[in-house]
């Protein structure tokens, strides 16, 4: 496997800590009133945002989501996001290191791919209050002189379980239909190789199945072709690089394995309806 180089300004959890109380693993923040992230960026950690009252917009991987009362917004490591939070918002945020996040994945119970495609979760008012109670318990423990990190970790696990419980009615149907393990492995392989491998047969060989069977599985479970999943990942990376990195379009063309600028522009415009340069200059 070729290691993918990262051309983004990636913010680590330590970039948000103004004291040593985070232990390098978790930060608790209040999200009260107006605030904005004008330039999209990505983190190497997991974020759980909960809004008791909320108004504004939150853009995650270039999809804009309205911020409303009684919502949870999830941002996974390596996703690109920005937001504009309006006056009157009351919310809280947990920034969780990648290592802690990997330990918490089992608490979320459902596929991380589905959460990434559905990052905004609407809660009932009563359930929101229950989740807020756990957030407040984390906050209180984090304010102690001697933090019991095991307790903080357990509270985070409870929050993860509560998130999975709140989405169970809709996610369970999805998991029943889309839980084929080949899809999960295929998605992971795409993340590793999309820059230099676009052939369905390459991935099928890695999965020890035929290219035709891989297409059948994708069509049946996701209603799309295997090649479309590969192209979608390339497109997402192109959008991230154009908006977040300091790379020129020329450098992006070759970083993503395109033969020349014309082939990249044709690919990008056919999917986005605009040229790479127009997308780069577009204000979201």
C-alpha positions in Angstrom: 0.0 0.0 0.0 1.2 3.5 -0.8 0.9 5.9 2.0 -1.4 8.8 1.1 0.2 12.2 1.8 -2.0 14.7 3.4 -2.1 18.2 1.9 -4.7 19.7 4.2 -4.2 21.9 7.2 -5.1 19.3 9.7 -6.0 20.5 13.2 -5.1 18.3 16.2 -6.9 18.3 19.5 -3.9 20.0 21.1 -4.6 23.0 18.8 -7.8 23.8 20.7 -6.4 23.2 24.3 -5.3 26.2 26.3 -4.3 24.1 29.3 -3.0 20.7 30.1 -6.3 19.5 31.5 -7.4 17.6 28.4 -4.9 14.8 28.8 -4.4 15.1 25.1 -7.5 12.9 24.7 -10.7 15.0 25.1 -11.9 18.6 25.3 -15.2 20.0 26.4 -16.4 23.2 24.9 -19.5 25.4 25.2 -21.2 26.5 22.0 -23.1 29.6 23.1 -24.1 32.5 20.8 -22.6 33.5 17.5 -19.5 31.9 16.0 -18.3 30.9 12.6 -15.7 28.9 10.8 -15.3 30.7 7.5 -12.6 28.5 6.0 -13.3 24.8 5.8 -10.7 22.6 7.6 -10.4 19.1 8.9 -9.4 17.5 12.2 -7.7 14.3 13.2 -10.2 13.7 16.0 -13.9 13.0 16.5 -16.4 15.7 17.4 -19.8 15.3 19.0 -21.9 18.6 19.0 -25.2 18.8 20.8 -27.5 21.7 20.4 -30.1 22.4 23.1 -31.1 25.4 21.1 -29.7 26.0 17.7 -29.8 28.2 14.6 -27.4 28.4 11.7 -25.8 26.1 9.2 -23.1 23.4 9.5 -21.4 22.2 6.4 -19.8 18.7 6.6 -17.9 17.4 3.5 -19.6 20.1 1.4 -23.2 19.1 2.4 -25.0 21.9 4.3 -27.1 21.0 7.3 -29.4 23.4 9.2 -28.6 23.7 12.9 -31.8 23.3 15.0 -33.0 22.6 18.5 -32.4 19.2 20.0 -29.8 18.0 17.5 -26.5 16.1 17.6 -24.0 16.8 14.8 -21.1 14.3 14.3 -17.8 15.1 12.6 -15.5 12.2 12.0 -11.7 12.3 11.7 -10.6 13.6 8.3 -14.0 15.1 7.4 -13.9 18.7 6.2 -16.4 21.1 7.9 -17.3 24.7 8.6 -20.2 26.4 10.2 -22.1 29.6 10.9 -23.8 29.5 14.3 -26.3 32.2 15.0 -27.3 34.2 18.0 -29.3 32.4 20.7 -27.6 29.0 20.2 -27.0 26.9 23.3 -24.9 23.8 22.8 -21.9 21.8 23.9 -19.1 20.0 22.1 -16.9 17.0 22.9 -13.6 16.7 20.9 -12.4 13.2 21.2 -8.9 12.0 20.1 -8.6 9.4 17.4 -7.3 6.8 19.8 -10.3 7.3 22.2 -12.7 7.5 19.2 -11.5 4.1 18.0 -12.3 2.6 21.4 -15.7 4.3 21.3 -16.7 3.0 17.9 -18.3 -0.1 19.4 -20.6 2.2 21.5 -22.0 3.8 18.4 -23.0 0.2 17.3 -23.9 1.0 13.7 -21.7 1.5 10.7 -19.5 4.7 10.8 -20.2 5.0 7.1 -23.9 5.5 7.7 -23.2 8.1 10.4 -20.9 9.9 8.0 -23.7 10.0 5.4 -26.3 11.0 8.1 -24.3 13.2 10.5 -27.2 15.1 11.9 -29.4 13.4 14.4 -32.7 14.8 15.6 -33.6 14.1 19.3 -36.9 14.4 21.2 -36.7 17.1 23.9 -36.7 14.6 26.7 -34.0 12.4 25.1 -31.9 15.6 24.4 -32.1 16.5 28.1 -30.8 13.0 29.0 -27.9 13.3 26.7 -27.2 16.8 28.0 -27.0 15.4 31.5 -24.1 13.1 30.4 -22.4 16.1 28.7 -22.7 18.0 32.0 -21.3 15.1 34.0 -18.2 15.1 31.6 -17.9 18.9 32.0 -18.0 18.7 35.9 -15.4 15.9 36.0 -13.2 17.8 33.6 -13.2 20.8 36.0 -11.9 18.7 38.9 -8.4 19.1 40.2 -7.7 15.4 39.7 -9.7 14.1 36.8 -10.7 10.5 36.9 -10.2 9.8 33.2 -11.8 6.3 33.4 -15.1 8.0 34.4 -14.8 10.5 31.5 -14.3 7.6 29.1 -17.3 5.7 30.5 -19.5 8.8 30.1 -18.4 9.1 26.5 -19.3 5.5 26.0 -22.7 6.2 27.5 -23.2 9.1 25.1 -22.2 6.9 22.2 -24.8 4.3 23.3 -27.4 7.0 23.6 -26.6 8.2 20.1 -27.0 4.7 18.7 -30.3 4.2 20.7 -31.7 7.5 19.2 -31.0 6.4 15.6 -31.9 2.7 16.0 -35.3 2.9 14.4 -33.9 4.3 11.1 -30.4 2.8 11.2 -31.6 -0.7 11.9 -33.5 -1.0 8.6 -30.4 0.4 6.9 -28.1 -2.1 8.5 -30.4 -5.0 7.6 -30.2 -4.0 4.0 -26.6 -2.7 3.8 -24.7 -4.9 6.3 -22.9 -7.0 3.7 -19.3 -7.2 5.0 -18.0 -7.0 1.5 -19.3 -3.4 1.2 -17.4 -2.4 4.4 -14.2 -4.0 3.2 -14.6 -2.5 -0.3 -15.1 1.0 1.3 -11.9 0.6 3.4 -9.9 -0.6 0.3 -11.1 2.4 -1.7 -9.9 4.8 1.1 -6.5 3.2 0.8 -6.1 3.0 -2.9 -8.4 5.4 -4.7 -5.6 7.7 -5.9 -3.8 5.0 -7.9 -6.4 2.3 -8.4 -9.7 2.9 -10.2 -10.3 -0.5 -11.7 -13.2 -2.5 -10.2 -11.2 -5.7 -11.0 -8.3 -4.5 -8.7 -10.7 -4.3 -5.7 -12.5 -7.4 -6.6 -9.3 -9.3 -6.6 -8.4 -8.0 -3.2 -11.8 -9.2 -2.0 -11.4 -12.6 -3.6 -14.5 -12.2 -5.8 -15.2 -11.4 -9.4 -15.7 -7.8 -10.6 -19.1 -8.8 -11.8 -20.1 -10.1 -8.4 -18.8 -7.0 -6.7 -21.0 -4.9 -8.9 -24.0 -7.1 -8.1 -23.4 -6.6 -4.4 -23.1 -2.8 -4.7 -26.2 -2.6 -6.9 -28.2 -4.8 -4.5 -27.1 -3.1 -1.3 -26.4 0.5 -2.3 -28.2 0.9 -5.6 -25.1 2.1 -7.3 -22.2 0.6 -9.2 -18.8 -0.3 -7.8 -17.1 2.1 -10.1 -19.4 4.9 -8.9 -18.2 4.3 -5.3 -14.6 4.7 -6.5 -15.4 7.8 -8.5 -17.3 9.3 -5.6 -14.3 8.9 -3.3 -12.1 10.6 -5.9 -14.5 13.4 -6.2 -14.8 14.0 -2.5 -11.0 14.2 -2.2 -10.9 16.6 -5.2 -13.4 18.8 -3.4 -11.4 18.7 -0.1 -8.1 19.5 -1.8 -9.6 22.3 -3.9 -11.2 24.0 -0.9 -8.9 23.2 2.0 -5.4 22.6 0.8 -3.0 25.1 -0.6 -2.3 22.9 -3.7 -2.7 24.3 -7.2 -5.2 22.7 -9.5 -2.2 21.4 -11.5 -0.8 19.6 -8.4 -4.2 18.2 -7.5 -4.5 16.7 -11.0 -1.4 14.7 -10.6 -1.9 13.9 -6.9 -5.2 12.2 -7.8 -3.7 10.3 -10.6 -5.3 12.0 -13.6 -3.4 12.0 -16.9 -3.7 15.8 -17.5 -5.7 18.9 -16.6 -8.3 18.3 -19.3 -9.2 14.8 -18.1 -9.6 16.1 -14.5 -11.7 19.1 -15.5 -14.0 16.8 -17.6 -14.4 14.4 -14.7 -15.0 17.2 -12.1 -17.4 19.2 -14.3 -19.5 16.2 -15.3 -20.1 15.5 -11.6 -20.3 19.0 -10.1 -21.5 21.1 -13.0 -18.6 23.6 -12.7 -14.9 23.6 -13.3 -12.4 22.9 -10.6 -11.4 26.5 -10.5 -15.0 27.7 -10.2 -15.5 25.3 -7.3 -12.2 26.5 -5.6 -13.4 30.1 -5.8 -17.0 29.4 -4.7 -18.0 30.7 -1.3 -20.1 28.2 0.6 
